[in-house]
């Protein structure tokens, strides 16, 4: 009888060690590590500028506001955010161009007038800003310029119609006019219509007519990514992402989904494009998508833990292309 006790003890000790080892292993698998993304999005006021880490899916809140950060852009050197914001009331004439550093500090209002000022874009060296304003009596938006501190505001180009969607890279500026993509030299010379989409200017049920919108020049300025309206019967508008060379050749259809998608931005390496999908059919989304610049590997990169009432706007790559800056809106 006495000899059985050591035998039972010898058998039990390995079993106990196995149990302890398995418990530690299971606990370590279930426990969060330092590299795990947070399980909820930081939330202060209704609007915020956020940054998403592509590797970890972690998201950080940089700054927050009760009013929108509209037409949000990151400067080419990654040091500043620029956007428009309405002051005092929701009237269009109270929307002004604003700037802050990329840490969310040193907010400055650059325009202060009785006109609609929107869609700012930095020059390649971040020393000058082109933007859209309705200073003219026609109330059409035209292209204006100013220094990065808001001084020296002046008319840059008036196409004679409503201009929109401006972007600047190198010595060329691209914009939308008459439902087509145009380019112009940064000194105001040589305006050229780059695209001629089918049914341009024809209206359907969508907020805008058939045409091409939201052009973005590639980092070396040789190609333009843009959105083309392909279905105006959709109340949100069905758009696909296209590419085109500066001379209007080599038109390439990157997506064929017809989602309500656009506001495409290039990676700094020029190999990827990030954009927002605001609706699929009649269902609102506001998710962040990414695609290779050859049209391959399209994916929704919006983390699964983002709540349904958190909308993502205006995504843009960080300087090293490892993160995505975007405007987040908590839908009320």
N, C-alpha and C positions, 0 to 999 in steps of 0.2 A: 504493500500500500504506500509506504513512504517513497518508494522509487518512482511512483507515478507523478509526483508533484514537480520534480525538475523537468520531466518530459513535457508536461502540460505548460510549464513556464517557458520552455524553449520554443514550443509551438506558438504560444500566444505573442511572444515578443516580436517575431517577424510580422505577424498579422497586424499588430499594433503599429509597427513602423510603416507598413504599406498603407494603412488607413491614414496615418498622419501625412505621409507623402502625397497621397491622392487628395487629401483635404487642402493641403497647401497649394497643389497644382491647380485644382478647381478654383480656389479662391483667387489665385493670381490671375487666372484667365478671365474671371468675372470682374476683377477690380480694375478701375481706370488707371492708366499710366499717365506720365507727364505729357506724352505725345498724343493722347486721345483728344478728339474734339469735344467741345462743350456740348451738352445735350439740350441747351436752350440758347436762343439768340438774345444778346444784351438788348434791353429795351428801356428807353427813357421817354423821349417825346415821340410824336407821331412820325417824324422824319429823321433819318440819320445817314451819315456817310460811314460805310463799313468796309472792312477788308477781309477777304476770304483766302485762306491758305489752301492752295490746290492739293498739296500733299496730305495734310492732316484733316482737311475740311473744317478746321477751326475758324471761327469768325470773331472779329473784334469790332467794337463800336469806337469810331474816332471822334465824332461830334454829333450832336443831336439838336433838333429844332422843331418848333411847332408849325413852321411853314416850309414849303417844298424847296429842295435844292434842284431847280429845273435846269435842263440842258447841261448837266454836270460833265466836266472834263478834268483830266489830270494833265499838268504841264509836261512838256517833252523831256525836261530834266527831272521830273518826278518831285519837284519841290513845292508845288502849289496846286490847289483845287480852284477851278473857276466855274461859275454857274450864275443863273439869274434867280432873283427872289422878289416877291411882291412886298411892298412896304405900305403900312397904314390902311390899305384896303385891298380887295381882290380885283380892282379894276386893272385892265391891261396897262394903262399909262403909268401905273405904279410899280411895274416890274423893271428892276434895275440889275446891272451886271455887278457881281461881287467876287471877291477873291479871298482866300485864306491859305496858310501854309498847310502842308500835307500832314502835319501833326494835329490839325484842327484848331490852330491858334491864329492870332493876328488877323482877324476878320476886317475887311475893308470894303466899302461900297464905292465902286468906281464910276458909276453914272448916277446922276441925280437930275432928272428932267421930267417933263410931262408927256413923254412918249414911251412906247413899248420898246424895251431893249432886251434882246434875247440872243441865245445861241452863240456864246463867245468861243473863240478858238485862238490858241497861242500860235505865234510864229515859231519856226523851228528852233530859234535861240531863246525863245520865251521873253523877248524884249518888246514885243508888240502884240496887240490883240485885234483880231477882226471880229465884228459882231453884226447883228441885224438890228435895225431900228426903223421906226415909222416916222421919222422927222418930216418927211415930205407931206404936202397937203393931200396927196392921193391916198394916204393911209397904207400904201403898199410898203412892205419891208424892203429895205435896200441895205447894201453892204457898207459898213462904216469901219474906221480904224481908230485906234488910240494907243498911246504908250501904255506900258504895263502898270504904271501908277495912276492911270485914268486921265492923264493930261493929253492935250493935242488931239481932241476928238474931231473927226472930219469925215465927210462923205468919201467913200472909196469908189463905189461903182453902183450905178443904177441901170438895170437892164430894160427899164421901161415897163416892167410887170412886177409881180410879187416874187421876191427872191427869198430863198430859205436854205437851211441845212448846210451851213458853211464849214469848211475844214481847210487847214493850211499845213503844207509840208514842203520843205525846200523853198524854191522860188515860185511855186505854183499854188494857187488857191482853187478849191473846187466848191461848187454850190449847186442848188436846184433852182431852175427858172423854167416856166412854161412846161412843167411836168417832165423835164429832162435834166440830165447831169451836164453841167458846164465846168470849164476851167478857165482861169485867167492868170496872167502873170502877177506876181506880188507888187509890181509897179503900176498895175491897172491896165496894161496893154494886152492885146491879143485874146479877147474873150472867144471861146470856142465851145460849141455844143458837141459833147462827146457821145451822147446816146440819143436814140430816136425810137422810143418804145412803141409797141402796138397800141392803138386807141388812145394815145396820149391826150389827156385833157377831158376825156369822156367820163361822165359821172354815172355812178350806180347808187347802191345803197350805203356805200362806205363813206367815212368822213372826208376822204380825199378822192380825186379822180384817178383814173388809170394813169400810170406814169412811173418815173424813177425818182427815188428819194434817198436822203441820208447818206451822201457820198463820203467816203473816208480814203484818203490817199495812203498807200503803203509806205513803210518806213523809208524806202529809197525813192518814193514818189513816182514809180513806174506804172502802178496799177491802182485802180479805184475799186473798192468794195462798196456796194450800194444795195438798196431794197427796191424791188420792182413790184408794183401792184399787178397781181395776176388774176384777182377775183374781186371785183367791186360789188358783187351781189351779197357778199358777207358784210354784215353791219359793222364789223370791226375792220374789214379789209383783209384780203388774203395777199400776202407778200412772200416773195422768195429772195434769197441773197444771191447776188450776181457779182462777177468781176469783169472789168474791162480795162484795156490799156489806154493810156492817155490820148492816143490818136483815134480811139473809137473802135479799134480792131480787137479780136480775141475775146469777144463776149462769152462768158462762161457762167453757166447756171450751177451754183454751188448747192442749193437746196431745191427740192421739188415737193415740199410738203404743203405749201400754200398757207402755212400758219400766219398769224399776225405777228410778224417778226421783223426786227431791224435794229437800228442804232449799233451797227457793227463796228468793232474796233480791232485793229491789228495788234498782234504781239510785236515786241521790238525786234525779234528775229525775223518777222515776216512769214513765219511758218504756220501760224494759227490765227483764227479770228474768233472773237467772243462777241455775243450779241444777246438781246433779250427776246423772249417769246412771250408776248403779252396776252395772247389768246390762241386757242386751238378750236376752230369752228366758232361757236358762240360761247364757249367756256373760257372765262378769264383765267390767266395763269401767272404771268410776270415771273418767269423762271429765267435762269442764266444758261445759255447753251454755248458750246464751243465746237469748232470744226477746223480741220486742217485746211490750209489755203489751196490744196489740190482737190478739195471736196470730199475727202475721206474722213472717217472717224468722227462723225457727228455724234454729240453726246450732250445730255442734260447734266450739267455739273452742279445743279442746285442740291445741297445736302438734304437727305431725307428728313432730318430733324427740324428743318425750317417749317414753321407753322403755316397753315393755309392762309392766314390773314396777314402774312408778311410778304410784301411784294418787292421784287427786285427790279431796279431801273438802271439804265446807262452803265453797264459793266465796262471796265477798262483794265488792261494788264498793268501790273507794277513794272518798274524799270528792269527787273531781272526775270520777268515773265513767270514768277513762281506764285504770284498772288493776283487776286482780282479785286479792284476797288469797285464799289457800286453804291447807289443810293437805295436805302431800304425804307419802305413805307408800311406802317402798321395800319391796315385798312379798318376804318371805323364804320 
